[in-house]
Each structure stands twice: as C-alpha cells, then as structure tokens.
Amino acid sequence: MKIFWLVLLGFFSQQLQAQEIEARAYSNAPIGINFVTGGIAQAKSGTYTLTTEAVSLTHVLDVAGQSGRLSILLPYAQLSGSAGSTIQPINASAEGLSDPVIKASVNLYGAPALTLSEFNSYQQDLIIGASIAASIPWGKYNSEQLVNVGGNRSLIQPGVGLSQAVGPWRLELAGMATIYTSNTSFMGSNTLSQNPMYSGETHVIYYFPNTAWISADATYFMGGQSYVNGQAINGPQENWRFGSTLSYPINMHNSIRLSGSTGVYSRTNNSYDMVGISWQYRWGGEK
C-alpha cells in the first residue's frame, strides 16, 4: 500500500497535466496574433495541495491555408501535504520549476488562415483539428524525495477534436492519448513505467455579445496503470471530471479567465478539486 501512495504523491503534478480540461482547444484566430497568459491554479487531493503559477506564450500561424498554434507553458509549483498508510504517515513537500510543455495544433478543416481585418467577417461552422503536446523533463526532481514537482519523465499527448457552431453556442468534442516515458530514478534507482492513458472531453460554450464566454466541461479518463520494476502497483485508472470556465474581456487586448473543476468519480481514489484564475494579453496580427 505504501508504494501506491508514493506513486500518487510523486506524480500528482504530472497527473494534473494529463487530466487538464481545455475548452476552445480547436478554434480559429487571426494569423500573427500572440497571446501571453499568466495565472495561478490550486488543486487539492485529500490533504495534499498543489499550487501552480504559470506563464504561457501562444503564436497563431498559417499552416497550409488553415490556422495553427504553437504554445509553450512554463510552470512553477509548490506541493505539500500528508497521507496515511498501513505502515506510517507520509509527510512531504516540494517546490520549484515544473516540467515545461510545448504544444502544436493545426485546424484541418473550417478554420482558414485569415488576417485580422479578414477575420472580422469570419463565421464559424464546423472546425476539425489535431494537436500534439510534450512535456520536457526539466522540472525540479530529487530521486530520494517522496514527492517532486518535476516528473523526471516525459508526457507525449496526441489529440484530435472538433467544434460545431450553433448560433452563439459552440459544441466541442475531443479525444487524447497520454503516452509516458519511464522514470529510471524513482525512489533511488527503481524504474517507474506507466501504460498510456486515454481521455475524451466535451464542452458546451455560450458566447455573449461582448465576446465573453462561459463553458460547461466534462472529461473521462481511462488506463494509465503504473508499474515499479515491472510489477503492477495499482489497477487501471478511470476518472470522471466536471468543470466550468468563464472568460471576460477587459478591453481589446486584455481578458481574465476563471476556471474550476472537480472529480466526481475515481476508480483509484486519486480525484482532486481545482480552481484557477489567469490574465491574458493579446497583441500582433496584420491590420
């Protein structure tokens, strides 16, 4: 039982990356536009609390006549708490740079590459897109610690999705696989490996006349059984999460976003609640 807790604690921050609920992942925007976002989020699982401050940069570009995006996320995290086991209580904390994430996405249909002036007359119908993201194992990691804010391994996440406009509403559906590399320095020189995790998510988004929007979000995860030195230490995961996001424009360059989500079912008791707030600044694009 103790080794099961170690896996949950040691990779709490990476599991949150794998289970992120992201509305409007496949949407159109003028080419040349840049977004810089800074925010803070807090997740709680039992007595454990993970607080993450992050900054991200996104650039919108033309990919074979359709819009695409390149993004990089730089997180800094603090993780602390305690948990019981059949052997002894586990108390631990960690703080430092978490693993950066690079993401590339392209809209394959329905989101033409448009300048800022051309975009004013764009009306969305159906958008189909694809993406791939990867974490870089640069986060702070100590193989002798129970918990870390860096994973000492990478996540690779291919995904596909679609977005259908119905008046002021957007109906979104997306699927993703999370593939894990192995950590060969888990609690010393042990090897932690994990089966892929598969997820699907859906969003119902309403746009207000001032371009503010609110979404109702749901996601389902399955798979991801973990092994230490080839020995299974937990069963496959199965999680349901619900959440909501509100984005409100301050002016043409700035907007604020509030988000929250909660786990409503977890087969392996690793559910968590999360709230976040972020500020986004937009610039660039052709006049």
C-alpha positions in Angstrom: 0.0 0.0 0.0 2.8 2.4 0.8 4.3 2.2 -2.7 0.9 3.0 -4.2 0.9 6.3 -2.1 4.4 7.1 -3.3 3.3 7.0 -6.9 0.2 9.1 -6.3 2.3 11.7 -4.4 5.4 11.7 -6.6 3.4 12.3 -9.8 0.5 14.4 -8.6 1.6 17.4 -10.6 2.1 15.3 -13.8 -1.3 13.7 -13.4 -2.9 17.1 -13.4 -1.2 17.9 -16.7 -2.6 14.8 -18.2 -6.1 15.5 -16.9 -6.4 19.1 -17.9 -9.8 20.2 -19.2 -9.3 22.7 -22.0 -12.2 24.4 -23.7 -11.7 26.1 -27.2 -8.6 24.0 -27.9 -9.7 23.9 -31.6 -10.9 27.4 -32.5 -9.9 30.0 -35.1 -7.9 33.2 -34.6 -6.2 35.7 -36.9 -2.7 34.7 -38.0 0.1 36.6 -36.5 -1.7 37.1 -33.2 0.2 36.4 -30.0 -1.2 35.5 -26.5 0.7 35.7 -23.3 -1.1 34.3 -20.2 -0.1 34.4 -16.6 -2.1 32.6 -13.9 -2.3 30.6 -10.7 -4.2 27.4 -10.0 -4.6 25.3 -6.9 -5.5 21.6 -6.8 -6.4 19.6 -3.7 -6.5 15.8 -3.3 -7.1 14.6 0.2 -4.7 16.6 2.4 -2.4 17.3 -0.5 -2.3 20.8 -2.1 -0.6 21.7 -5.4 -0.3 25.4 -6.2 1.0 26.3 -9.6 2.0 29.6 -11.1 2.4 29.5 -14.8 3.1 31.7 -17.8 2.4 30.6 -21.4 3.0 32.1 -24.8 1.0 31.2 -27.9 1.5 32.3 -31.6 -1.1 31.8 -34.3 0.3 30.9 -37.7 -0.7 29.8 -41.2 -0.4 26.1 -41.8 -1.3 25.1 -45.4 -4.1 27.7 -45.5 -5.6 26.8 -42.1 -4.8 28.4 -38.8 -2.5 26.7 -36.3 -0.9 27.4 -33.0 2.4 27.0 -31.2 2.4 27.2 -27.4 4.9 26.9 -24.6 4.0 26.7 -20.9 6.4 27.4 -18.1 5.0 26.3 -14.6 6.4 26.7 -11.1 4.8 24.7 -8.3 4.5 24.1 -4.6 3.3 20.7 -3.4 2.7 19.7 0.2 0.6 17.6 2.5 0.4 14.3 4.3 -1.3 11.0 3.9 -1.7 7.8 6.0 -0.6 4.3 5.1 -0.7 0.9 6.8 3.0 1.4 7.7 3.5 5.1 8.6 2.2 8.6 7.8 3.7 10.2 4.7 4.6 13.9 5.1 6.3 15.6 2.2 6.7 18.9 0.3 8.4 20.1 -2.8 8.8 23.4 -4.6 10.4 24.5 -7.9 10.2 24.6 -11.6 7.7 22.0 -13.0 8.1 20.4 -16.4 7.6 22.8 -19.3 5.1 21.8 -22.0 5.3 22.5 -25.7 2.2 22.1 -27.9 1.5 22.4 -31.6 -2.0 22.3 -33.0 -3.5 22.7 -36.5 -7.0 23.1 -37.7 -7.5 20.7 -40.6 -10.9 22.0 -41.7 -13.2 25.0 -41.2 -10.7 27.5 -39.7 -9.0 29.3 -42.7 -5.8 31.4 -42.1 -7.1 35.0 -42.0 -5.6 38.3 -41.3 -7.0 40.5 -38.5 -9.2 42.5 -41.0 -10.4 39.4 -42.8 -11.3 37.7 -39.5 -13.9 40.3 -38.8 -16.3 38.7 -41.3 -15.4 35.1 -40.4 -18.4 32.9 -39.2 -17.5 29.6 -37.7 -19.4 26.4 -38.8 -17.5 23.1 -38.2 -13.9 23.0 -37.2 -11.8 19.8 -37.2 -8.3 19.9 -35.7 -5.4 17.9 -34.4 -2.6 18.5 -31.9 0.4 17.1 -30.2 2.0 18.2 -26.9 5.0 17.1 -25.0 6.5 17.8 -21.6 10.2 18.4 -21.2 11.7 16.8 -18.0 13.4 20.0 -16.8 11.4 20.2 -13.6 13.0 20.0 -10.2 13.4 16.4 -9.2 15.1 14.5 -6.4 15.1 10.7 -6.6 15.3 10.4 -2.8 12.2 12.5 -2.2 8.7 11.2 -1.8 7.2 14.0 -3.8 8.5 16.2 -6.6 7.2 19.0 -8.8 9.1 17.6 -11.8 8.4 14.1 -13.2 11.8 13.1 -14.5 10.0 11.6 -17.5 8.0 13.0 -20.4 4.4 13.0 -21.4 3.5 12.9 -25.1 -0.1 13.8 -26.0 -1.5 13.4 -29.5 -5.1 14.6 -29.8 -8.0 15.3 -32.2 -11.1 17.4 -31.9 -14.0 19.2 -33.5 -16.0 22.3 -32.7 -19.5 23.0 -34.1 -21.1 26.4 -34.1 -24.8 26.7 -33.4 -25.7 30.4 -33.2 -24.0 31.8 -30.1 -23.2 28.2 -28.9 -20.2 26.0 -29.6 -20.3 22.3 -29.1 -16.9 20.6 -28.7 -15.7 17.1 -28.6 -12.1 16.0 -28.3 -10.0 12.8 -27.7 -6.4 12.4 -26.5 -3.9 9.7 -25.6 -1.2 10.4 -23.0 2.0 8.3 -23.5 4.5 8.2 -20.7 8.3 7.6 -20.9 9.9 5.7 -18.0 11.4 7.3 -14.9 14.6 5.2 -14.1 15.4 7.1 -10.9 12.2 6.6 -9.0 12.9 6.4 -5.2 16.5 5.7 -5.8 17.3 3.5 -8.9 13.9 2.0 -9.4 12.1 2.2 -12.7 8.6 3.6 -12.8 6.6 2.9 -16.0 3.0 3.5 -16.9 0.6 2.4 -19.6 -1.0 5.1 -21.8 -4.0 7.0 -20.6 -6.9 7.7 -22.9 -9.4 10.5 -22.5 -12.4 12.2 -24.1 -13.8 15.6 -23.3 -16.8 17.7 -24.2 -17.6 21.3 -23.8 -20.8 23.4 -24.3 -19.8 27.0 -24.7 -22.0 30.1 -24.9 -20.7 33.4 -26.3 -22.2 36.7 -25.0 -22.5 39.7 -27.3 -19.4 41.3 -25.8 -17.3 38.2 -26.7 -17.3 36.9 -23.1 -17.9 33.2 -23.0 -18.8 30.5 -20.4 -18.4 26.8 -20.8 -19.7 23.6 -19.1 -16.9 21.0 -19.3 -16.8 17.2 -18.8 -14.0 14.7 -19.3 -13.4 11.0 -18.9 -10.1 9.2 -18.4 -9.2 5.5 -18.5 -6.0 3.4 -18.4 -2.6 4.5 -17.0 -1.8 1.5 -14.9 1.6 2.0 -13.2 4.5 -0.4 -12.6 7.6 -0.3 -10.4 10.4 -2.5 -11.8 7.8 -4.3 -13.9 5.5 -5.1 -11.0 2.0 -3.6 -11.1 1.4 -1.3 -8.1 -2.2 -0.2 -8.9 -5.0 -1.0 -11.3 -6.0 1.0 -14.4 -7.4 4.4 -13.7 -10.9 5.6 -14.5 -11.9 9.2 -13.7 -14.9 11.5 -14.5 -14.4 15.2 -14.0 -16.8 18.1 -14.5 -15.9 21.8 -14.6 -16.7 25.3 -15.9 -14.7 28.2 -17.4 -15.6 31.9 -17.7 -13.6 34.3 -19.9 -14.4 38.0 -19.7 -12.8 40.7 -22.0 -11.4 43.8 -20.2 -10.6 45.5 -23.5 -9.4 44.6 -27.0 -6.1 43.4 -25.6 -6.8 42.0 -22.2 -9.1 39.4 -20.7 -9.5 37.5 -17.5 -10.4 33.8 -17.1 -11.8 31.9 -14.1 -12.0 28.1 -14.1 -12.9 25.3 -11.7 -13.3 21.5 -11.9 -14.0 18.6 -9.6 -13.6 14.9 -9.7 -17.0 13.1 -9.5 -15.7 9.5 -9.8 -12.3 7.9 -9.5 -11.6 4.2 -9.6 -8.2 4.5 -7.8 -9.1 7.3 -5.4 -6.9 10.0 -7.0 -9.6 12.5 -7.7 -9.0 16.2 -7.0 -10.6 19.6 -7.0 -9.1 22.6 -8.8 -9.7 26.3 -9.2 -7.7 28.9 -11.2 -7.5 32.4 -12.4 -5.5 33.9 -15.3 -4.9 37.1 -17.2 -4.3 37.1 -20.9 -2.8 39.8 -23.1 -3.1 39.8 -26.9 -1.1 41.6 -29.5 0.1 41.4 -33.1 -1.7 40.4 -36.3 -1.9 42.2 -39.6 -4.0 45.4 -39.7 
